[in-house]
């Protein structure tokens, strides 16, 4: 039996080696891009960032002639999405809509990810913060709302984004400017403007801070009203909304949105993507679409955008470290807490199984006759994890098709499947999985050194 398995294993390894060598002549230097591009949006669907990301994706898809798919990676106050973008494969096939929060998260000690972990492609949008209440609310101006907060500190609830996100900083900055404390309004952390506005209409919160564009539909329907925009002048699309400066408050703040790729993407690929983004953002279609939706289109090239990120990082870092924002800068439980807890629990289970299995073998073992004992429960539990780890280690280098095909083939042989059966199964299942996920669902699967 041992000899039979050894022969099968050798045949399998030989077949895999021949396949890899045969494919080694293929080249991955075809025109870039030649496959789907993933655009990571760190915020919820329906919000301003999501809407900008989808407009960019639609036009980039036309310009580059490849699918550009937006995926909303929410959680961790923006940490999850920005981290996924920064740590993605540096092959140019993953871009991220980075928002102004990338300049605040590291100051809050939530992540080490910062603007320095990205290569900017360009700025695509700027929007000022604004204050919104329900249409039936008793406050008609920002001054009315200020007096309500002053009369009952800690009673009103607000949202618009995650804790210490840009809209939270906008509200807190306004409160500080009028002599109140940021904590005088309770901030409810919600991942995006769209769900925050829904909560406002439901009565769960009293105030929303976000951009005018994100609230445009409800504003035009008369279901909410804006008490003021934190801009130096009125927004052209919303001429009836006064600035805070007109109401005697000298404070302005807004968001910036841009596109970036992970560091270490080759300069040639960065140039292709940056040129395409410049054409898209400067196009009449993009300018008109964003303006009609109430957003402010704005373009900066990679060098200018990098400078803007550095300046914003310094300004908001000073703001978050100031006495006015004490208590907002640090979140004790970050987004890695629960994955770390899960990993610790998994490690505990593995160790427990190993120890239990060892004691069981000692208690039930027959006299040593040279026959190896069968694998215990611990090994049966650990082995699939090892195969998963092998895939993670090899997929980036060999690509999905080669890695998944080779591992599935070897695993089937390991389980005792005959080679003439295992090979057709691997050749059928792996390409089918690639077609479903990589083609139909447009998931960005690892392409590897061969560009697959």
Buried (B, 14 or more C-beta within 10 A) or exposed (E): EEEEEEEBBEEBBEBBEEBEEEBEEEEBEEEBBEBBBBBBBBBBBBBBBBBBBBBBBBBBBEBBEBBBBBBBBBBBBBBBBBBBBBEBBBBBBBBBBBBBBBBBBBBBEBBEBBBBBBBBBBBBBBBBBBBBBBEEBEBEBBBBBBEBBEEEBEEBBBBBBBBBBBBBBBBBBBBBBBEBBBBBBBBBBBBBBBBBBBBBBEEEBBBBBBBBBBBBBBBEEEBBBBBBBBBEEBBEBBEEBBBBBBBEBEBBBBBBBBBBBBEEBEEEBBEBBBEBBBBBBEBEEBEEBBBEBBBBBBBBBBEEBBEBBEEBBEEBBEBBEEEBBEEBBEBEEBBBEEEEEEEEEEEEEBEEBBEEBEEEEEEEEEEEEEEEEEEBEBEEBBEEEEBEEBBEEBBBEBBBBBBBBBBBBBBBBBEEBEBEEBBEEBEEBBBEBBEEBBEEEBBBBBBBBBBB
